[in-house]
Amino acid sequence: MKENLYEYLAGNEYPGRGICIGKEPSGNKAMIAYFIMGRSVNSRNRVFDPIDGGIRTLAADPSKMTDPHLIIYNPVLTLGSTTIVTNGDQTDTIRDFMVRNDFPGYSFEAALSTRTFEDDGPNWTPRISGVVDMRAGSYKLSILKSDNGDEKSVQRFTFDYPQPLTGEGHFISTYKCNGTPIPSFTGEPIRVAMDEEDPDKYAARLWKALNEDNKVSLFVRAIDLAKQGYEDVIINKYKKVEE
């Protein structure tokens, strides 16, 4: 059974950072969504900023940035016919492995085998990642997490969707819900309905569903599978303060 992602997010105060990938109902477009949320002032002090082929995070107000560690990174990069989306600097790790690897189909797993969850105990925030083939719409998702909060044990899970169905996608987030410490996401990515082919409408509905207090930024990419072109949408809660 497919979940309604908008309802799921509306009922979850703090999923943290989330990735959703899938195909819209016509099957002509692959859709990618990535959002970040924050509970602390430092985590909320961010915006998504467009760069060539993707986005980066920046401090909304540089004077208020207390620790860029785990906060500033490239969430989305494009390499050839592949879009890479993650919640940390492993985006660069995946891209670098793809550039130099003779077996690009396995670069995703190989790159992430060199990484572990974030060093922010006691939460030990998982690293979530995705790659999308912009020709076929096939995709992979990954989560690197601690074993029930044990910092000495990492668990690595990769989920491969080589023949995704139209009108459905999969969602994964860093956290299951709010808490102290925050519980990590568990189980397989959630199978969700994909009912929007317009990236602006899709972004607006996702943004509305996210918790008003905790949401920070949202990115949506709609990929034309026939042409491998794409359209990006960025929504930021906070405005960039010019230095």
Residue pairs with C-beta under 8 A, 6 or more apart in sequence:
1 191
2 168
2 191
2 192
2 193
3 171
3 190
3 191
3 192
3 193
4 192
4 193
5 20
5 171
5 190
5 192
5 193
5 206
5 209
6 205
6 206
6 208
6 209
7 209
8 171
8 190
8 192
9 15
9 18
9 206
9 209
9 210
10 209
12 177
12 211
13 177
13 178
13 211
13 214
14 37
14 39
14 175
14 177
14 178
14 182
14 211
14 214
15 37
15 173
15 174
15 175
15 176
15 177
15 185
16 36
16 37
16 125
16 173
16 174
16 175
16 182
17 34
17 35
17 36
17 37
17 87
17 128
17 173
17 174
18 33
18 34
18 35
18 128
18 171
18 172
18 173
18 174
19 32
19 33
19 34
19 85
19 86
19 87
19 128
19 129
19 130
19 141
19 171
19 172
19 173
20 31
20 32
20 33
20 34
20 169
20 170
20 171
20 172
20 192
20 206
21 30
21 31
21 32
21 33
21 85
21 130
21 132
21 139
21 141
21 161
21 169
21 170
22 30
22 31
22 139
22 164
22 168
22 169
22 170
22 192
22 194
23 29
23 30
23 31
23 137
23 164
23 165
23 166
23 167
23 168
23 169
23 194
24 31
24 166
24 167
24 194
24 195
24 196
24 197
24 222
25 166
25 167
25 194
25 195
25 197
26 166
26 197
27 137
27 166
27 167
27 225
28 197
28 224
28 225
28 226
29 137
29 197
29 222
29 223
29 224
29 225
30 132
30 134
30 137
30 139
30 164
30 222
30 223
30 225
31 169
31 194
31 196
31 197
31 199
31 202
31 220
31 221
31 222
31 223
32 76
32 83
32 85
32 130
32 132
32 219
32 220
32 221
32 223
33 202
33 203
33 206
33 218
33 219
33 220
33 221
34 75
34 76
34 85
34 87
34 218
34 219
35 206
35 210
35 215
35 216
35 217
35 218
35 219
36 43
36 46
36 57
36 75
36 87
36 216
36 217
37 43
37 210
37 211
37 214
37 215
37 216
38 44
38 45
38 46
38 214
38 216
39 214
41 64
41 66
42 64
42 65
42 66
42 67
42 71
43 71
43 216
44 214
44 216
44 237
44 238
45 59
45 60
45 61
45 64
45 65
45 238
46 57
46 58
46 59
46 60
46 71
46 216
46 217
46 238
47 57
47 58
47 59
47 60
47 217
47 236
47 238
47 239
47 240
48 55
48 56
48 57
48 75
48 217
48 218
48 219
48 234
48 236
49 55
49 56
49 57
49 58
49 240
50 232
50 234
51 74
53 76
53 77
53 78
53 79
54 74
54 75
54 76
54 77
54 78
54 83
54 84
54 91
55 74
55 75
55 76
55 219
55 232
55 234
56 72
56 73
56 74
56 75
57 71
57 72
57 73
57 74
57 75
57 217
58 72
58 240
59 65
59 68
59 71
59 72
60 236
60 238
60 239
60 240
60 241
61 238
61 241
62 241
62 243
63 241
65 71
70 88
70 118
70 119
70 120
70 125
73 86
73 88
73 89
73 91
73 92
74 89
74 91
74 92
75 85
75 86
75 87
75 91
75 219
76 83
76 84
76 85
76 91
76 219
76 221
77 83
77 84
77 91
77 92
77 95
78 84
78 230
79 95
79 98
79 99
81 133
81 134
81 135
81 228
82 98
82 131
82 132
82 133
82 134
83 131
83 132
83 134
83 221
83 223
83 230
84 91
84 94
84 95
84 98
84 129
84 130
84 131
85 91
85 129
85 130
85 131
85 132
86 94
86 127
86 128
86 129
86 130
87 125
87 127
87 128
87 129
87 174
88 118
88 127
90 111
90 112
90 115
90 127
90 129
91 129
93 111
93 112
93 114
93 115
94 107
94 108
94 111
94 112
94 129
94 131
96 111
97 107
97 108
97 110
97 111
98 104
98 107
98 108
98 111
101 107
101 110
108 129
108 131
108 140
108 142
108 158
109 142
109 158
112 127
112 129
112 142
112 144
112 156
112 158
113 156
115 127
115 144
116 127
116 144
116 154
117 124
117 125
117 126
117 127
117 144
117 145
117 146
117 154
118 124
118 125
118 126
118 127
121 151
122 149
122 181
123 181
123 182
124 145
124 146
124 149
124 151
124 181
124 184
125 174
125 175
125 182
125 184
126 143
126 144
126 145
126 146
126 174
126 175
126 184
126 185
127 142
127 143
127 144
127 145
128 141
128 142
128 143
128 144
128 172
128 173
128 174
128 185
129 141
129 142
129 143
130 139
130 140
130 141
130 142
130 172
131 139
131 140
132 138
132 139
132 223
133 139
134 223
134 225
134 228
134 230
135 225
135 228
136 225
137 164
137 223
137 225
138 161
138 162
138 163
138 164
139 161
139 164
139 170
140 158
140 159
140 160
140 161
141 158
141 159
141 161
141 170
141 172
141 189
142 156
142 157
142 158
142 159
143 156
143 157
143 172
143 185
144 154
144 155
144 156
144 157
145 154
145 155
145 157
145 184
145 185
146 153
146 154
146 155
146 184
147 153
147 154
147 155
149 181
149 184
159 170
159 172
159 188
159 189
161 170
167 193
167 194
167 195
168 191
168 192
168 193
168 194
169 191
169 192
169 193
169 194
170 188
170 189
170 190
170 191
170 192
171 189
171 190
171 192
172 185
172 189
172 190
173 185
174 184
174 185
175 182
175 183
175 184
175 185
176 183
176 184
176 185
176 186
177 183
196 202
196 205
197 222
198 222
199 220
199 221
199 222
199 231
199 232
199 233
200 233
202 220
202 222
202 233
203 218
203 220
203 233
203 235
204 235
206 218
206 220
207 215
207 218
207 235
210 218
215 237
216 236
216 237
216 238
217 234
217 235
217 236
217 237
218 233
218 234
218 235
219 232
219 233
219 234
220 232
220 233
221 230
221 231
221 232
221 233
222 230
222 231
223 229
223 230
224 230
